[in-house]
């Protein structure tokens, strides 16, 4: 079974260009990962598919209603249950164990990093990513489903789509077969943020730009030491 990402978003088209290029495109084609979308607008109870309302307590902006998002998440969970049931072939489903997790993007949430990505790829077959917009989503969605607040950085964005792409990219790297060479992951070897390739020397604005001599030495111990020294804390 591929690593399956379930995206709750009002703007699923925002993912098209990133998922349609390079490594992730190939990973989807090769069935190493899968991405499904659930739009809360599809669960709106009015003919205009409106899902935002003014916040209680006053203030600027609009808040996404809880119920359409809850229904979208419920649809994702139901899909996971069916997939897990099919996979278990009649055995007790693991859906209520550790096979899926719901992430809610929040600048004040737990910091997402490579360790979090590795742990997620190891523990879960399904990750549900809830993408907020506008002033946010009615907090009662957290009463309906257990989810973890996660932050990709100490800043505020206009929506959760970019953080979701970051999570998909980072977690997918930890899935064997996504990268051409699984050992090419920088986090699993001695690497440097500074890399070089041919030619050895070129000229730009009358200045010769050279590859560091240590990289041409063939001495792997010295090369590893140089790479380690270039790492940024």
N, C-alpha and C positions, 0 to 999 in steps of 0.2 A: 504493500500500500504506500502511495506517495505521501509526503508531508502535505497536509491539506489546510490551506488558509481560507477562512470564511470572513468576508469583509462586509461590515454593516456601514453603508455610506449612502448619502444623498447624491453623491457625484461619482459613480463607478467609472465613468469615462475618464476621470483624472488618472486612472492607472494604466490606460491603454498604451501610451508611448513607452513607459518604463518596462512594463511586462512584455512588450512586443519587440524588445531588442536584446541582442547579445545573450549572455549566460542564462538569464531567467527565461527568456523565450525558448531556448534550447531545453532547459530543465522541464518546462511545461510540456514541450513537444515529446520529450523522452519519458514523460510520466514520472519524473522524480519529485515534482511538486505539483500541486493543483490549487487553483484559486477560484473561489465561488463568491458571488456578490448577492447581497440582500438589501434592497432599497426600501427604507421606511416609508417612502411615499406610496409604495404599493399597498400599504396597510392603513392608509388614511381613510377616515370614515366620511369624507365629503367629496363632492364631484370635482372640486378644484385640486384635489390631492395636496391640500395645505397641511403642513405638520408643525408650523411654528406659531407661537402665541406670545403675548406680552408677559414679562415676568411678574410673578406675585411679589409685592413689596416695592414695586416701582423700579425705575432704572432704565438705561438705554438698551437698545438691541432687542432681539427676539430669542426665545428659548424653544428648542425642539421638544415637542410633546413626548411624554414617556411611552404611552401605549403603542404608537406605531413602531417605536424602536424595540420595545419588549416583544412585539409580535414578530419583528424581523429576526431578533435573536432566537426566539422560540422556533422559528422556521429553520434556522441554522442548526440548532440543537437537535431538532427532529430529523434533519438530514443526516447528522452525525450518527444518531441512534440507529437509523436504518442501515447505514454503511457498516457500523460496528456489528450489528446483528447479522448482516449478510456475511461478514468476514468470519464471525464466530461459528457460523453454520449451526445455529440452534443452541450453542452454548451460552451461558449467562454473559450478557454484554458487560464490557468494562467501562461503559460510558460514565458510570457514576464513580469510577476510580480515578486514575490519573491520565486518561487518554485524551482529554481536551481541557483547554483553559480559555477563559475570556479575559481580554485585556482592554482596559479603558484608558485612553490617552489623556493625561493630566500633567501640566508642568510641575505640580507638587508631588507627583507619584514617585514610585521606586525607579531609580536610575536604570535604564536599559543599557547594557554593555555586552561585550563579547561573552563573558561568563554567563549572563542571562540567556543569550542566544544559544550557547552550547547546551545549557541545562534544558531549555525548551525543546530543542531538537531531540534530545535524549529521552525526555519524559513523555512528550505528547505526540499524538498522531494528527491532532486537529488543534488549531489556534483560531479563536474568534476575535477579530479586531473591531472594536467599536469606535467609529470616527465621528467626533462631534463637529458642530459648525455653529456659526453665529455666537450667541452668548453661552452656548453649551446645551446639554441635554438635561431635561428634568431628572433630578437625582434619584427619583423613585425607581429608575431602572435597576439600581443597585439593591433595592429591596426584593426585586423579582428574581435576580440572578446574582450569584456570587462571582465577582470579578475583581481583578487587581488593577489599581491605578499605576500606570507606567509613564515615565517621562523619557524622551530622547534627548533632552537638554534643558537648561535653565532659561527657556525663552518661550514666548507665546506665538502660536501660528494661527492662521485663519481657519484651520480645520485639521482633522486627524488623518487626512489622506497621506500627507508626506511622512509623518511618523509611521504609518502602517507600511509604506513602501520600504522604509528603513528596516523595520522589523522583518519583513518578508525577505529582503536582501540578505540581512545578517544571519537569520536563522537558516535560510536556504544554503548558505555556504557551508553549514555544518552537516548537511545531508550528503552522504556519500554518493558520488555519481554526478552531482551538480557541477562541480568544477572538473575540468579535464583531468587534473591530477590532484587527488585529495590532499596530498602532502604539500601542495603549493600554497595552502593557507598560510598567510604571513604570521598569524598568531600561533602557529605550531612549529615555527622554525626561527633560527636567528635571521632577522631581516632588518633592513634599514629603510627609513622614509626616503632616502636619497638613492636612486638607482640610475644606472648608465647602460648604454648600448653603443653599437657602432655608428659612426666611425670613432676611432680612438681620439682623433683631434679634428676640430673644424674651426673655421675662422668666422667671427661675427664682429662687424665694425672694427676691423683691424686688430682684433684681440683673439688670440688662440685659446680655445676652450678645450681642456684635456680631461680625460678620464683619470681619476686618482690612481697613482702608480700601484698602490697595494692591490687593487682589483686585477691588475695585470700580472701579478707576481706568481700566481699559482699556489701560494702558501695559504691553505684553507684556514689554518688556525689564526693567522694574521688577518685574513679577510673577515672571519667571524668576529674577531675582536674589534675591527674597524666598524663593522655593521652595528655591533652592540653599542659602541661609543657614540654612534649617530642617532640612537633612539632618543625621542623626545619624552621627557617625563610628563 
